[in-house]
Amino acid sequence: MSKICQLTGKSVIVGNSVSFSNRKTRRKFNPNLQLKKFFIPETGEWVRLKVSTSAIKNINKKGIYKCLVDAVNQGHLS
């Protein structure tokens, strides 16, 4: 499975590890992804999503149905 949040589209980004001597080596920054089960009260069904922790905060704030609709509109979820 790829390391991409299904609601926000966050994915792996690359950058540099900088040592004390200012030597730079390439590294990856992985998103903090969690596999979670959510209940959608509007449809009465459970859905299992791989989401970032910031997406979980948005779900707590706006609700799962609104977040799913936004993800479909932005093209992150089909």
C-alpha positions in Angstrom: 0.0 0.0 0.0 1.2 3.5 -0.8 1.9 6.0 1.9 -0.8 8.5 0.9 -3.7 9.8 3.1 -7.0 9.0 1.5 -8.7 12.2 2.7 -6.1 14.9 2.5 -3.7 13.5 -0.1 -0.6 13.9 2.1 2.2 11.8 0.9 5.9 11.2 1.3 8.2 14.2 0.7 11.9 14.2 0.4 14.5 16.5 1.9 17.9 16.5 3.5 19.3 15.1 6.8 21.8 17.8 7.9 24.5 16.6 10.2 26.4 18.8 12.7 29.2 19.2 10.1 26.5 20.5 7.7 26.8 17.4 5.5 23.6 16.7 3.6 22.2 13.3 2.8 18.8 12.6 1.2 16.0 11.3 3.4 12.2 10.8 3.3 9.6 12.4 5.5 6.7 10.0 5.9 3.2 11.2 6.9 1.8 9.9 10.2 -0.8 7.5 8.7 -3.3 5.4 10.7 -5.6 2.7 9.5 -9.0 3.6 11.0 -12.6 2.4 10.8 -15.3 5.1 10.7 -19.1 4.8 11.0 -21.0 7.1 8.6 -24.4 7.8 10.2 -25.9 9.3 7.1 -25.5 6.1 5.1 -25.4 3.7 8.1 -22.2 1.9 7.0 -18.7 1.4 8.2 -15.7 2.5 6.1 -12.0 1.7 6.6 -9.6 4.5 5.6 -5.8 5.1 5.8 -5.7 8.7 7.1 -3.2 11.0 8.6 -3.5 12.3 12.1 -4.3 15.8 10.9 -7.2 14.3 8.9 -8.5 12.6 12.1 -8.5 16.0 13.7 -10.5 17.4 10.8 -13.0 14.5 11.1 -13.5 15.2 14.8 -14.1 18.9 13.9 -16.2 18.7 10.7 -17.6 15.1 10.7 -16.7 12.1 8.6 -19.4 12.7 5.9 -18.3 16.2 5.2 -14.7 15.2 5.0 -15.5 12.3 2.6 -17.5 14.7 0.4 -14.5 17.2 0.4 -12.1 14.4 -0.5 -14.2 13.3 -3.4 -14.5 16.9 -4.7 -10.7 17.4 -4.5 -10.0 14.1 -6.2 -8.3 12.3 -3.3 -11.0 9.7 -3.0 -13.1 8.1 -5.7 
